[in-house]
Amino acid sequence: MAGVVELTYYPIKGCAGTSVGEALLTPAGLAHDRTFMVTGEDGAGRTQRRDPGLALVRPVISPDGGKLTLHAPGFESLELLVDTTAARREVELFGAVHRGIDQGDAAARWFTEVLGAPSRLVRVPPEHDRVTDGRIPGTSAYADSCALHVVSRATLDLLNAKLAERGVPPLPMNRFRPNIVVDGWDEPHTEDRAHRIRIGDTELGYAKLAVRCAVTLVDQGTGAKAGPEPLRTLAGYRRARAGGVAYGTKYAVLRTGTLSVGDAVTVTAWGASEL
């Protein structure tokens, strides 16, 4: 039987994730997932594509979302009270304009020092009403697109087998930064065809394949780009019809609730792969 073996949310877009045994699933994904974003002074969001050092920032958010603590190797930790009432400002994510609540000068100074570039930290406003794309529309905070990213262990096992054929060491799952990892699907990329999923009292609907970018080249433990893999190997067997390489699947939230490691994953509707 397939089941959930990892649950991870990423409080700040591009920064390290927090793995948990249980998480509240909201319409925008796991609670606290990508609710913050680091921007340049111009409001453009920073990601590991250009700022791989974000991977070394470990944010810790309190259960109620009211306190955020920032950690990074070699830097003094910073504790912030989260501001959800200050004036909204325009921020940009991949060309789309959204709103953000600036979290103050202390956070800006901290990220500027850690990243070596002028930076600000913003939080998604409570009234954020972004509509995400895909077969089933949904919403998310500052995630690249959809609310949830799902990858199976069988999918990673296949990639690592192909890497081994090239003499390349295996990659950990965190290179792909999923929210939910599923074990028990024997066939790799089963998530491509699992178009409706029930987990506990929640339900997910297939939105689209996850087309991968240069973030997969970043070693999440060192914050440095580590070479051409896995994109080089994925290009040999996972080219998407729409362009790029696809690995993992994005889902919209159809029914909220609570997710737990160990929950059974039941596919209630299958469909053809879009690869």
PAVEX-258134 format. One record per residue: residue in three letters; x, y, z of N, C-alpha, C in turn. Coordinates in pm, whole numbers, plus 50000, padded with zeros to 5 digits. Layout:
BEGIN
ALAXYZXYZXYZ;...
REM end
This chain:
BEGIN
MET500854988050000500005000050000500885012450000;ALA500545022149917501305034549913500975043150033;GLY501985050450080501775059050196502725070850197;VAL502405080650280503245092450297504435088950386;VAL505645091850339506835089250419507585102050456;GLU507295113050390507905125950425506915137150400;LEU506885146650492506115158950478507055170650506;THR507155180150415508075191250432507425204150384;TYR507505214450467507095227750422508305237050427;TYR508255247650347509375256850330508875270850365;PRO509085275350489508505288150531508895299950441;ILE510175300250399510645311050312511005305050177;LYS510465310350072510745305349939512255304749915;GLY512735292949872514145291249841515015287249958;CYS514505288350080515295284950199515025270550240;ALA515745266050343515635252150388514225248950436;GLY513855236350423512535231950463512495226650606;THR511295224650654511045218850786510265205950766;SER510835194650805510155181850793509365179150921;VAL508135174450905507235172551018506535159151006;GLY506005154451118505235142051118503785144251084;GLU503315156751104501915160051079501835174551036;ALA500935177450944500785191250896499345193950859;LEU498925206150885497615210750840497715213850691;LEU496745208950614496685211950472495645222750450;THR496085234050398495225245550370494955246150220;PRO494085254950174493895256350029495185259849955;ALA496145266250024497405270349962498525260349985;GLY498205248450037499235238350061499455236050208;LEU500595230050242500915227650383500995241050456;ALA500485241350577500505253650655501925259350661;HIS502055272150639503315279850643504205277850522;ASP503745270250422504615267750308504755280050219;ARG505995284650202506325296150116505465308350146;THR505225310750275504475322750312505375335150317;PHE506685333150312507635344250309508485343250182;MET509035354650141509905354950025510955365850045;VAL512175362950003513235372850004513215379749868;THR513305392949870513315400549746514545409449739;GLY514835414349619515785425249605515105438149644;GLU515845449049641515245461949678514155465949579;ASP514205460349459513205463449358511935455049372;GLY511905446049471510725437849495510725424749419;ALA511745422149335511795409549261512235398249353;GLY511485387149352511765376049441513115369549414;ARG513805365949520515065358649508514775343649517;THR515445335749434515335321149439516735315249431;GLN516815302149449518115295449439518655295449296;ARG517855298949199518365299649063519555309249055;ARG519425320849122520495330749121521155332449257;ASP520485328149362521005329649499520995316149569;PRO521885306949528521875293449588522145293349738;GLY522755304149789523015304949933521755305050017;LEU520605307549956519345306750031519155293050094;ALA519715282750031519545269150080520075267350221;LEU521025275650262521645274350393520885281850502;VAL519895289650463519075296850561517995287350613;ARG517985285650745517005276650806515995284850886;PRO514815287250831513795294650905512965285350993;VAL512605290251110511725282851201510545291751233;ILE509365287051197508145294751221507375288451337;SER506845296651425506065291451537504765285451485;PRO504155276251560502935269751512501835279551474;ASP501735290751545500685300451514501105310351406;GLY502335308951355502815317751250503215331551297;GLY503245333851427503495347251479504955350651500;LYS505815340651503507245343351528508085335551428;LEU509065342351371509965336251274511395337951323;THR512145326851329513545327251369514395322851251;LEU515435330651221516295328251106517655323251153;HIS518125312551093519435306751124520225305150994;ALA521535307451002522435304750889523825302550945;PRO524585293050889525925290250939526825302650936;GLY527445305451050528365316651058527725330051087;PHE526415330251107525705342751134524885341251262;GLU524735352251333523915352151453522445350551414;SER521715342351487520305340151457519505352851484;LEU518395354151414517535365851429516105361151454;GLU515485366651558514105363351590513225375251556;LEU512135372651483511245383251438509815380451481;LEU509105391051517507655390151530507065393051393;VAL506255383951345505735384951209504705396051199;ASP504875404751102503975416051080502985412550970;THR501715412651003500675409950902499775422050880;THR500115433450937499235445150931499845457150861;ALA501145457250837501795468850776501315470750633;ALA501665482150577501275485350440501785474650343;ARG500965471650245501355461950142502235468750039;ARG503125461149977503965466349870503935456549755;GLU504235461249636504275452449521505555444149523;VAL505415431149494506545422249476506335414649346;GLU507415409349293507325402549165507855388449176;LEU507115379049119507525365049118507375359848975;PHE508515357748908508525353048769507655361648678;GLY507765374648695507065383948609505665387348654;ALA505105379748746503755382548797503855391548920;VAL502975401348928502985410749040502035405949148;HIS502545405349271501755401749388501945412349495;ARG501365410149611501535419149725502335412149834;GLY503065420149909503815414750021503845424650135;ILE504025419650256504145428050376505595427750420;ASP506275439050410507685439650446507865436850595;GLN508885428650627509095424350765510155432450839;GLY510525443950785511325453450860512795453450828;ASP513475463550884514875465950852515815455650912;ALA515475450051028516355440051089516455427751000;ALA515315423250949515315411750858516045415250729;ALA515855427350680516525431550557518045431550575;ARG518505436850686519955437150711520515422950722;TRP519755414150788520225400450808520385393350673;PHE519365393950589519455387250459520475393950368;THR520605407050377521615414050297523005409050332;GLU523255407050461524575402150504524775387550462;VAL523785379350483523915365050452524085362650301;LEU523335369850220523375367650075524375376550003;GLY524865386850072525835395750009525225404449901;ALA523925407149913523225415549816522045422049886;PRO521715434549852520595441449917519305433449908;SER518685431050022517535422050027516505427150127;ARG515265423050105514175425350197513445412050217;LEU512715410850327511885399050353510445403450357;VAL509575396450280508155399750280507345387450316;ARG506155389950368505205379250398503975380950310;VAL503405369850269502185370450188501055376150275;PRO500255385250222499165390950302498065380650329;PRO497355382150439496255372850468495205372650357;GLU495035383850285494005384350181494525379750044;HIS495735374450040496335369549916495375360049845;ASP495095362849717494085354949645494615350049510;ARG495865346249506496485341449383495745329049329;VAL495575328449199495005316649134496115309949053;THR496355297249081497415289849013496855282748890;ASP497775279048800497365273148673497385257948680;GLY497195251748563497165237148555495775232148523;ARG495665218948513494355212848481493305216348584;ILE493715216348711492805220448818493405232948883;PRO492735244348871493265256448934493185255449085;GLY494045262949150494065263149295494675276149341;THR495335275849455496005287649505497275283449577;SER498165293049598499375290649676499895304149722;ALA500835303949812501435316349858502515320549757;TYR503805319149793504885322849700505565310749638;ALA504875299249635505425287849563505555291149416;ASP506405283749343506555286349200505215286249129;SER504375276749163503065276149098502035270549194;CYS501855257349194500735251049264500995248749412;ALA499945244549480499995243249626500935232349675;LEU500985221049604501725209549654502595203449545;HIS503775199049585504665191849495504875177949553;VAL504575167649474504615153749518505625145949434;VAL506475138049500507435129249433507405115849505;SER507535104949430507595091649492509035086849504;ARG509255078149599510605072349616511005064149494;ALA510025057549430510345049649311510885058549200;THR510365070749192510835080249092512285084049117;LEU512625086549244514025089649277514925077549258;ASP514425065649291515245053549274515615051649126;LEU514685054349036514975052848894516055062848852;LEU515925075248893516935085348859518305081248912;ASN518355076749037519645073149096520255060949026;ALA519415051848977519935040448900520565045348770;LYS519935055048706520485060448582521755068648608;LEU521785075548721523005082848757524145073148783;ALA523835061948849524875051948878525485046548749;GLU524665045148645525185040448516526215050148459;ARG526125062748497527085072848453528245074548551;GLY528215066848660529235068248763529025080148854;VAL527775084948860527435096548942526815091949074;PRO527245097549187526665093649317525175096649323;PRO524435089349407522985091749418522685105449477;LEU521535110649441521085123449494520025121249601;PRO519995129749703518935128749805517645134949754;MET516555131449818515255136749779515205151949793;ASN515955157549889515825172049911516325180349794;ARG517025174149698517445181549580516225186549501;PHE515065179949521513865183249445512825190849528;ARG513075192349657512275200749745510775197849738;PRO510375184949750508935181849748508275184949881;ASN506955186449877506165187550000505795173850055;ILE505465164549964505005151250004505825140849928;VAL506375131250001507065119949940506235107449967;VAL505985100049860505155088049867506035075749845;ASP505845065549926506495052649905505405042149885;GLY505755031549812504795020749790504265019949650;TRP504555029849567504225028949425505405021949357;ASP505165010149301506255002549242506785008849115;GLU505905015049038506315020548909506775035048923;PRO507985038248876508435052248883507475061548808;HIS507355073748860506525084048799505045080548797;THR504625072148891503195069648907502455082748933;GLU503115092248998502485105049028502055112548900;ASP502675109448786502235115348658500785112048628;ARG500355099848667499055094648627498025094748739;ALA498455098048859497545098348974496835111948976;HIS495695112648912495055125548888494115129949000;ARG493755121049087493025124849208493475115649319;ILE493845121549431494445113949541493725117249671;ARG493485106949751492945108949885494015104949987;ILE494305113850079495255111150188494585115350318;GLY494325105650406493595108850528492245114850493;ASP491955126650551490685133250520490845144150416;THR491975144150345492225154250243492105148350103;GLU491985157150004491945152749866492725162549779;LEU493515156949687494355164749597493945162249453;GLY494045172449369493735171149228494925174849142;TYR495205166649044496355168648955496245182148883;ALA497335189748887497385202448814498295201348692;LYS499545197048714500485196348602501765189448646;LEU502585185848549503915180748578504795192048630;ALA505775188348710506735198148761507925198848665;VAL508025209748591509155211648500510305217548580;ARG511475211048570512565214048660513485224748604;CYS514145231648699515015242748663516365240848730;ALA517175251448729518535250848781518605248748932;VAL517485250349004517515247849148517915233449177;THR517585224149088517945210149110519455208049103;LEU520205217849055521665216849048522315221049179;VAL521545226549272522095231849397522105221049504;ASP523285218649561523415209749676522775216749796;GLN521705210949848520965217449956521725217650088;GLY522785209650097523585209650218524705219750220;THR525155223950100526265233350091525855246850034;GLY524705247549970524275260049909525095263749787;ALA525665253849719526495256449601525995247949485;LYS526105253349364525775245449246526785234249231;ALA526255222149202527095210149211527325203349077;GLY527115210648965527395204448836526145202548753;PRO526235194748645525115193548550524005184148591;GLU524225176248696523195166648736522265172448840;PRO520985168648832520385157548755519835161348617;LEU519905174248580519245178348456519815171148335;ARG521125168548334521715161748219521105147948200;THR520995140348307520445126848297518945127248272;LEU518225136148339516785137048318516455140648173;ALA517295148548110517045152347971517035140247878;GLY517635129247921517685117247839516415108947842;TYR515545111247944514345102747950513105109748005;ARG513215122548037512045129448095511775142848027;ARG511995143547897511705156047826510195157947813;ALA509725169547853508295172547847507925177847709;ARG506735174447667506265179147536506245194347527;ALA505965200747639505885215347640507255221947655;GLY508305213847668509655219247685510195216547824;GLY511515215747835512155212947963512075198348001;VAL512485195348123512395181748175511435181748295;ALA510655171048306509635170148409510015159648512;TYR509785163048639510125153848747509255157248866;GLY508345148348902507395151249009506165157948953;THR505185159949039503875164848996503355175549092;LYS502655185149036502025195849115500535192949130;TYR500025195549250498625192949280497965205249342;ALA496665206449315495825216149383495115208949499;VAL494715216749598494025211249714492515211549688;LEU491905199849689490455198749670489715198249803;ARG490335192349904489725191950037490825193250141;THR490665202750230491665205250335491505195250449;GLY492465195650541492425186550655493805185250715;THR494105173550767495395170950830496095159450760;LEU497375161050731498205150650672499195145750776;SER499475132950773500445127150865501345117250793;VAL502605116750835503475106050787502855092750828;GLY502785083550734502145070750759500745069750702;ASP500165081050663498835080750601498875072750470;ALA497835065150444497715058250317497425068150206;VAL497975065450089497735073649970496895065349874;THR495665069749850494735062449765494455070449639;VAL494715064749524494415071349397492965068149360;THR492155078549350490735076549320490405079449174;ALA491345085249099491155087448956492505087548886;TRP492605079548781493835078648704493675086148572;GLY494795090248514494765096748385496075094048311;ALA496135097948187497355096048109498405106248147;SER499665102348138500765111548164500825122148057;GLU501145134548097501305145548003502715146447947;LEU503605137447988504985138147942505065136947790;
REM end
